[in-house]
Amino acid sequence: MLNISENRIGDRIDQKNYPSLNQSKTNKQIRIFTYWIYTVVVLFIVVLFLPWTQVVSGKGKVTALFPNQRPQTIQSPIPGRISNWLVNEGDTVEKGEIMLKVTEIKDEYFDPNIIQRLNEELKAKQNSVLAYRSKAEALHRQIEYLRENLRVKLIQNTQKIQADSNAFAASEIQKQLATIQYQRADTLLSEGVISKFEWEKRKQYMQEVLAKNIESRNKYRNTLTDIQALKAEYQEKISKAESDQFSAESSALDSEASVAKLQVKLNNVTIRQSYYELRAPQKGLVTRILKTGIGENIKEGESIIEIMPLDYQLAVEIFIRPVDLPLIQKGQHARIEFDGWPAIVFSGWPNTSFGTFGAEVFAVDNVLDESGRYRILLRKDEIDLEWPEPLRFGAGANGMLLLKDVPVWYEIWRQINGFPPEFYTGQNSNKEEVKKSKPKVGYSK
C-alpha cells in the first residue's frame, strides 16, 4: 500500500488485526538512526568549513628572559682553602655580600706582610731609577764641560799655532838673508876685500840663524802635534763619559722595567687578596652549596655556590624542528601549557582552550642544539592573562606557535598529504615589518 491518498484510514481501523500492515510499516528505531546519521553528516560538513588555526608545537621549560636573570654558579677565581661559611642554603644575599672566606694555599703568597715587602722593594727600585737618572744627567753635564774645555783649548792652541807660524816664517826670511850675506862675504873674502875674521862672523851668524829656523820649525810642528794629541785626549774622555752615561741610562731602563714588574705583581697580589672573600654578584637566593666543609681545598674556577636572582622576568624556551624554522618570526603569538596546571587544549581553536597562557616570540636561535632542533624564546603576552605566580625555573612547558587560519577540510588535506603549514605574516604586518623581523645570526631581538 502506497498510502498516498488524502483520506486516512489509520484512525478507523485497528491495524493490529492486519499483520500485513505491521510488516509494511517502517521501524521507529531505524528512522531515529537515520535521523542521527543525517545530523552527524551535516555537522561534519559544517565542521569542515570552520576556521582552524595552524600551529607549530614544541616542548621546553621555564627560564628567564635575560641571561643575567637566570640561575648562576659562583666560582672561585683562585685556588684556596675554605676557612669560613657565612651563608646557608635558602638565605637571601645582597649584591656584594660576603658568602665565603678562603685562605691561601700557594707558598709564594704565605707571607702576611707581602704587600708591605713589595712596597719596600718597589720604593728601592724607584730610588735606583732616580739614582741612575741623576748619574746620567751628571755625566751629560760632564760631557758638555769637556767639550767646552776642548773648544777653549783649541782656541788657545790655534793662537799659539799662529804665533809659531809667524815666528817660523820670520826665521825663514832671516835664513835667506843670512845665507845671502854669507855668500857675499865668501866672495869678498876671495877678493880680499874683507878679513877672514869678518867672514867667520858672517858664517857664525848664518849658523845661528839656521839653528833658530830649525828650532822655530820644530816648535811649529810640535804645536800641531799637541793639538792632535789634545783632541785625541779629550775625545777619549768624552767617549768614556758617554759610555758611562749610556750605561747609567740602560741601568735606569732596567730598573724601570723592574719597577713595572713589581707594580704588576703588587696589583696582582692586592687583587688576589680581595678574592679571599667570595661575594655575591647580585641580589639573589642561595639555592645550593656545591662545596661543603671547613678546610677543604677548592680549585681555580671550581663552582662553589649556586644562586637564583630575585629580580627576573619569566620566559619559556621551546625547541622546534628545523623544517618549522622559516614559519617563526619575532613577535609571533603563541599559547603555552605549563606542567602542573590543568589544561584542555584544542590546538586548532586556541581561543576555546582552557588552562593555556598567551606568549609571543622574543628571540629565535639560528644554531642547532645537540638534539638537532632550534630554540625559540617566548615571553609573556602583555595583553593576555598573567602567568601563574608559583611558576619556577625548569618547569616543563608545551608551546604552540599560532600560524594562519585555514578551513578544517584544508588542514585535514594538508596533514594527509604531509604539506607544510601556511607561512605566517601576521594580520597587521606589512612588508617592512616582515623584513625587519627576519632572524639574523644569533638571537633576533
HELIX and SHEET records of a PDB file:
HELIX    1   1 GLN A   15  ASN A   17  5                                   3    
HELIX    2   2 PRO A   19  SER A   24  1                                   6    
HELIX    3   3 LYS A   28  LEU A   48  1                                  21    
HELIX    4   4 PRO A   67  GLN A   69  5                                   3    
HELIX    5   5 ASP A  107  TYR A  109  5                                   3    
HELIX    6   6 ILE A  114  GLU A  191  1                                  78    
HELIX    7   7 LYS A  196  SER A  274  1                                  79    
HELIX    8   8 PRO A  322  LEU A  327  5                                   6    
HELIX    9   9 PRO A  350  THR A  352  5                                   3    
HELIX   10  10 VAL A  408  ASN A  417  1                                  10    
HELIX   11  11 LYS A  431  LYS A  436  1                                   6    
SHEET    1   A 7 PRO A  51  ALA A  64  0                                        
SHEET    2   A 7 LEU A 314  ILE A 320 -1                                        
SHEET    3   A 7 TYR A 374  LYS A 380 -1                                        
SHEET    4   A 7 PHE A 357  VAL A 364 -1                                        
SHEET    5   A 7 HIS A 333  PHE A 338 -1                                        
SHEET    6   A 7 GLY A 396  PRO A 407 -1                                        
SHEET    7   A 7 PRO A  51  ALA A  64 -1                                        
SHEET    1   B 4 GLN A  72  GLN A  75  0                                        
SHEET    2   B 4 SER A 303  PRO A 309 -1                                        
SHEET    3   B 4 GLY A 284  ILE A 289 -1                                        
SHEET    4   B 4 THR A  92  VAL A  93 -1                                        
SHEET    1   C 4 GLU A 277  ARG A 279  0                                        
SHEET    2   C 4 ILE A  98  THR A 103 -1                                        
SHEET    3   C 4 GLY A  80  TRP A  85 -1                                        
SHEET    4   C 4 ASN A 297  ILE A 298 -1                                        
END                                                                             
